[in-house]
Amino acid sequence: MNQKTKYNLPKGFIFILAMLGSITPLAVDVYLPAFKNIANYFYTSIDEVEITLSLYLLGFSVGQLIGGPLSDRYGRKIFIFLGLCIYISFSFFISQASSIEQVWVFRFFQAIGGGFAVVNTNAIVRDVYHGKEAARVFSIISMIMMVAPMIAPAIGATILNFYSWEYIFIFLSIYTICIIYFIKKLPETSPKSKNTNVLHNYKRIFLNKKAILLILAGGFGFSGMFIFITKSSYIYMDFFAVEAKYFTVLFGLNVLTLISFSRLNIFFLKKHTTFSLLRLGVTIQLLSAICLYLLSDYHTVYSVAFFIMLYVGALGFIFANAIALVLEDFGDISATTNSLYGVIGFIIAAFVGFLASFFHNNTLEPIFILMMCTSSLSFMILLYVKISKV
């Protein structure tokens, strides 16, 4: 990075943060190929298994909401370690579950641990970097993190070839244990704000109209991708009857597009503002969703895969720029701000995930309508921000 910092950063600093941030994409994507296996194991439906995705987002939101303010007050590393220990424990408990209801409960608490730990990833970046430099770092971290969802389904499918679905969650425990070793090398970057009034800090963020609008725009952008993640098994494996091994390839193509767009974002940041690139990402996402919906009756697996690649890839412009803009005015409470950003985004995503399952009618149309709606809301919010100049 070009910007000097006051911290003694270890080698691989950005890679370590990316490994920490990868906990969530791994937890969400690695067991997607096992949905049918889990449903059969517990004598239930895939819809019941899909609930575990939304429950993870809800638990992750709770973990961020609690962990963010505590991290600002007492330090980043202690809550990263606490969160990782909770995550490891409940990942193992899931592998020992005897009913789908137990999986729901353990999944929720696994996510709380993940929220405690991961809320500090963006906060640490904001502690160290600012402005466009922060946006570039967020983009680099996003690119590295996207390797996780690209290879996660393949890892899950490979584990299923040799073992049962339970070993997927044992794998998550082992991966997280490895992260603890690297986290010890990170410096403590928390400002350790003396303002312990958490409600005052949240009120301060809510009173910043631009910050809240950007949080909502980013949240709706992310939730559109979560609709696809929730229904990806149905779209490819059920509707188009794609084999599991090809499903992992199609899923991985989305991540490659996301990595490519993230790299473009880093390049464009040299000449364009973070807000203009955020608007570009939302526009690409909206146009892709419109094409998916309008061509619903004429789609092949190839056309669906192409437009979904553009839809997901557009998040390469949305993720880094949205969070950089939101955190810029809250350097002293960056973890609290990041937790609110995550909570609102994941609550929106969990809600639309439930809607995707609720409106399921064995066609692709409801899925594409929801994706179009979330992108439209994000687009309109950014248009309002630009026109009103808040």
C-alpha positions in Angstrom: 0.0 0.0 0.0 1.2 3.5 -0.7 -0.2 5.0 2.4 2.1 4.9 5.4 0.7 3.6 8.7 1.7 3.9 12.4 1.3 0.2 12.9 3.9 -2.5 12.6 2.0 -4.7 10.1 3.1 -8.3 9.7 3.9 -9.9 6.4 0.7 -11.0 4.7 -1.4 -8.6 6.7 -4.0 -8.3 4.0 -4.0 -12.1 3.5 -4.6 -12.7 7.2 -7.6 -10.4 7.2 -8.9 -12.1 4.0 -8.5 -15.5 5.7 -10.5 -14.2 8.7 -13.2 -12.7 6.4 -13.4 -16.0 4.5 -15.1 -17.7 7.4 -18.5 -16.5 6.3 -18.3 -17.4 2.5 -16.9 -20.8 3.5 -19.7 -21.4 6.0 -22.3 -20.4 3.5 -21.0 -22.1 0.3 -19.0 -25.2 1.4 -22.1 -27.3 2.2 -24.3 -26.2 -0.7 -23.6 -29.5 -2.6 -24.7 -31.4 0.6 -28.2 -30.0 0.8 -29.8 -33.1 -0.6 -27.7 -35.3 1.6 -28.6 -33.4 4.7 -32.3 -33.4 3.8 -32.2 -37.1 3.3 -30.2 -37.7 6.5 -32.9 -35.9 8.6 -35.8 -37.1 6.5 -36.8 -33.6 5.6 -37.0 -31.3 2.5 -34.3 -29.1 0.9 -36.4 -26.1 1.9 -35.9 -27.0 5.6 -32.1 -27.1 5.0 -32.2 -23.8 3.1 -33.4 -22.2 6.4 -29.9 -22.8 7.8 -28.6 -20.1 5.4 -31.0 -17.5 6.7 -30.4 -18.5 10.3 -26.6 -18.1 9.7 -27.2 -14.5 8.5 -29.3 -13.7 11.4 -26.8 -15.2 13.9 -24.0 -13.4 12.1 -25.8 -10.1 12.4 -26.4 -10.6 16.2 -22.7 -11.4 16.6 -21.7 -8.3 14.8 -24.2 -6.1 16.7 -22.7 -7.3 20.0 -19.1 -7.7 19.1 -18.6 -4.4 17.2 -19.1 -2.0 20.1 -17.2 -4.3 22.5 -14.3 -4.4 20.1 -14.2 -0.6 19.8 -14.1 -0.4 23.6 -11.8 -3.2 24.6 -9.8 -4.2 21.6 -10.0 -6.2 18.3 -8.0 -9.3 19.0 -9.7 -10.5 22.2 -13.1 -10.6 20.4 -11.6 -12.2 17.3 -10.3 -15.0 19.5 -13.5 -15.4 21.4 -15.6 -15.4 18.2 -13.3 -18.0 16.6 -13.6 -20.3 19.6 -17.4 -20.1 19.5 -17.4 -20.8 15.8 -15.1 -23.8 16.1 -17.2 -25.3 18.9 -20.6 -25.0 17.2 -19.2 -26.1 13.8 -18.3 -29.4 15.6 -21.7 -29.5 17.3 -23.4 -29.3 13.9 -21.5 -32.4 12.8 -23.0 -34.3 15.8 -26.6 -33.0 15.4 -29.4 -35.6 15.6 -32.2 -33.5 14.0 -32.6 -30.6 11.6 -33.9 -28.5 14.5 -30.5 -29.0 16.3 -28.7 -28.0 13.1 -30.8 -24.7 13.1 -29.8 -23.9 16.7 -26.1 -24.8 16.3 -25.9 -23.0 13.0 -27.3 -19.8 14.7 -24.7 -19.9 17.4 -21.9 -20.8 15.0 -22.8 -17.6 13.1 -22.7 -15.5 16.3 -19.1 -16.6 16.8 -18.4 -15.7 13.2 -19.9 -12.3 13.6 -17.8 -11.6 16.7 -14.7 -12.3 14.8 -15.4 -11.1 11.3 -16.8 -7.7 12.3 -13.2 -6.7 13.1 -11.9 -7.4 9.6 -13.3 -4.1 8.0 -12.7 -2.3 11.3 -9.0 -3.1 11.3 -8.7 -1.9 7.7 -10.4 1.4 8.7 -8.1 1.7 11.7 -5.1 1.5 9.4 -6.2 3.0 6.0 -8.4 5.9 4.9 -10.2 7.2 1.8 -9.4 5.7 -1.6 -6.6 3.7 0.0 -9.1 2.0 2.2 -11.3 1.2 -0.8 -8.4 -0.3 -2.6 -7.5 -2.5 0.4 -11.1 -3.6 0.7 -11.1 -4.6 -2.9 -7.9 -6.6 -2.5 -9.3 -8.4 0.5 -12.5 -9.1 -1.4 -10.5 -10.6 -4.3 -8.6 -12.9 -2.0 -11.8 -13.8 0.0 -13.6 -14.7 -3.2 -11.3 -17.7 -3.6 -13.3 -19.2 -0.7 -16.7 -19.3 -2.4 -15.1 -20.3 -5.6 -13.5 -23.4 -4.1 -15.9 -24.0 -1.3 -18.5 -26.0 -3.2 -15.7 -28.1 -4.7 -14.3 -28.8 -1.3 -17.8 -29.8 -0.1 -18.3 -32.1 -3.1 -14.9 -33.7 -2.6 -15.6 -34.3 1.1 -18.9 -35.9 0.1 -17.2 -38.2 -2.3 -15.1 -39.7 0.5 -17.1 -39.0 3.7 -20.5 -37.9 4.9 -21.9 -34.4 5.1 -20.9 -34.1 8.8 -17.2 -33.9 7.8 -17.9 -30.6 6.0 -18.5 -28.9 9.3 -15.5 -30.7 10.9 -13.5 -29.1 8.0 -14.8 -25.7 9.0 -13.6 -26.3 12.6 -10.1 -27.3 11.4 -9.8 -24.3 9.0 -10.7 -21.9 11.8 -8.2 -23.4 14.2 -5.6 -22.7 11.6 -6.7 -19.0 11.5 -6.0 -18.6 15.2 -2.3 -19.1 14.6 -2.1 -16.2 12.1 -4.4 -13.9 14.1 -1.8 -13.8 16.9 0.5 -11.9 14.5 -1.9 -8.9 14.0 -1.2 -5.7 15.9 -3.9 -4.3 18.2 -5.4 -1.4 16.2 -8.5 -0.5 18.2 -8.7 3.1 19.3 -10.3 1.7 22.5 -12.9 4.5 22.6 -13.7 5.7 26.0 -17.2 6.3 25.0 -19.0 3.3 26.4 -22.5 4.6 25.5 -23.3 2.1 22.8 -26.8 3.5 22.1 -25.2 7.0 21.7 -22.8 5.6 19.1 -25.6 3.8 17.2 -27.7 7.0 17.4 -24.8 9.0 15.9 -24.6 6.6 12.9 -28.4 6.6 12.4 -28.5 10.4 12.4 -26.0 10.4 9.5 -28.5 10.2 6.7 -25.9 9.5 4.0 -24.4 6.7 6.0 -27.7 5.0 6.5 -28.7 5.3 2.9 -25.4 3.8 1.8 -25.8 1.0 4.3 -29.2 0.2 2.8 -27.9 0.4 -0.8 -25.1 -2.0 0.0 -27.5 -4.3 1.9 -29.9 -4.6 -0.9 -27.0 -5.2 -3.3 -25.7 -8.0 -1.2 -29.2 -9.5 -0.5 -29.7 -10.0 -4.3 -26.6 -12.2 -4.3 -27.9 -14.1 -1.3 -31.2 -14.9 -3.2 -29.0 -16.6 -5.8 -26.9 -18.4 -3.1 -30.1 -19.7 -1.4 -31.6 -20.9 -4.6 -28.5 -21.9 -6.5 -28.9 -25.6 -5.8 -32.5 -25.4 -7.1 -31.6 -23.3 -10.2 -28.8 -25.5 -11.5 -29.2 -29.0 -9.9 -33.0 -29.2 -9.9 -34.4 -26.9 -12.6 -31.6 -27.5 -15.1 -30.7 -31.0 -13.8 -27.0 -30.1 -13.7 -24.7 -32.7 -12.0 -23.0 -31.8 -8.7 -19.5 -31.6 -10.3 -20.7 -29.1 -13.0 -22.6 -27.2 -10.3 -19.4 -26.4 -8.6 -17.9 -25.1 -11.9 -20.9 -22.9 -12.6 -20.8 -21.5 -9.1 -17.1 -20.9 -9.4 -17.5 -18.9 -12.6 -19.5 -16.3 -10.6 -16.6 -15.9 -8.2 -14.2 -15.5 -11.0 -16.3 -12.7 -12.4 -16.5 -11.1 -8.9 -12.7 -11.2 -8.6 -12.3 -9.7 -12.1 -14.7 -6.8 -11.3 -12.9 -6.2 -8.0 -9.6 -5.9 -9.9 -11.3 -3.5 -12.3 -12.5 -1.5 -9.3 -8.9 -1.1 -8.0 -7.9 0.2 -11.4 -10.8 2.6 -11.8 -10.3 4.0 -8.3 -7.2 5.8 -9.7 -9.5 8.1 -11.8 -13.0 7.8 -10.5 -14.7 8.4 -7.1 -15.8 5.5 -4.9 -19.5 6.7 -5.2 -19.5 6.7 -9.0 -18.1 3.1 -9.0 -20.7 2.1 -6.4 -23.4 3.4 -8.8 -21.8 1.5 -11.7 -21.9 -1.8 -9.8 -25.6 -1.3 -8.9 -26.5 -0.4 -12.5 -24.8 -3.5 -13.9 -26.6 -5.6 -11.3 -30.0 -4.1 -12.1 -29.6 -4.5 -15.8 -28.6 -8.2 -15.4 -31.6 -8.8 -13.2 -33.9 -7.2 -15.7 -32.5 -9.5 -18.5 -32.9 -12.6 -16.3 -36.6 -11.7 -15.7 -37.5 -10.6 -19.2 -36.0 -13.8 -20.7 -37.4 -16.1 -18.1 -39.4 -18.2 -20.7 -36.4 -18.5 -23.1 -33.5 -19.2 -20.7 -31.0 -22.0 -21.1 -28.6 -22.9 -18.4 -25.9 -21.0 -20.3 -27.9 -17.7 -20.5 -28.9 -17.9 -16.8 -25.2 -18.6 -15.9 -24.1 -15.6 -18.0 -26.4 -13.0 -16.5 -26.0 -14.3 -13.0 -22.2 -14.0 -13.5 -22.7 -10.3 -14.3 -25.1 -9.9 -11.4 -22.7 -11.4 -8.9 -19.7 -9.9 -10.5 -21.1 -6.4 -10.1 -20.6 -6.8 -6.3 -16.9 -6.2 -7.0 -17.8 -2.6 -7.4 -20.4 -2.6 -4.6 -18.7 -4.3 -1.6 -15.5 -2.3 -1.3 -16.9 1.1 -2.2 -20.0 0.9 0.0 -18.1 0.0 3.1 -15.3 2.5 2.5 -17.9 5.3 2.1 -19.8 4.2 5.2 -16.8 3.9 7.5 -15.0 7.1 6.4 -16.8 9.4 9.0 -16.6 7.0 11.9 -12.9 6.2 12.4 -13.3 6.1 16.2 -16.2 3.6 16.2 -15.4 1.7 13.0 -16.3 -1.7 14.4 -19.6 -0.4 15.7 -20.3 1.1 12.3 -19.2 -2.0 10.5 -21.5 -4.1 12.8 -24.5 -1.9 11.9 -23.6 -2.2 8.2 -23.4 -5.9 8.5 -26.5 -6.3 10.7 -28.7 -4.3 8.3 -27.3 -6.0 5.3 -27.7 -9.5 6.7 -31.2 -8.9 8.0 -32.2 -7.7 4.6 -30.5 -10.7 3.0 -32.1 -13.1 5.5 -35.5 -11.6 4.9 -35.3 -11.9 1.1 -33.9 -15.4 1.5 -37.0 -16.4 3.4 -39.1 -14.7 0.6 -37.2 -16.7 -2.0 -38.2 -19.9 -0.3 -41.8 -18.7 0.5 -42.6 -17.8 -3.1 -40.9 -20.8 -4.5 -43.2 -22.3 -7.2 -40.9 -24.6 -9.2 -40.1 -21.9 -11.7 -37.3 -19.3 -12.0 -39.6 -16.3 -12.2 -40.0 -15.5 -8.5 -36.2 -15.7 -8.0 -35.5 -13.3 -10.8 -38.3 -10.9 -9.6 -36.8 -10.7 -6.1 -33.3 -10.2 -7.5 -34.6 -7.4 -9.7 -36.5 -5.8 -6.8 -33.5 -5.7 -4.5 -31.3 -4.2 -7.2 -34.0 -1.6 -8.1 -34.2 -0.5 -4.4 -30.4 -0.1 -4.3 -30.4 1.9 -7.5 -33.1 4.2 -6.4 -31.4 4.9 -3.0 -28.2 5.9 -4.8 -30.1 8.0 -7.2 -31.7 9.8 -4.3 -28.3 10.3 -2.6 -26.9 11.8 -5.8 -29.9 14.1 -6.5 -30.4 15.3 -2.9 -26.6 15.6 -2.2 -27.0 14.4 1.4 
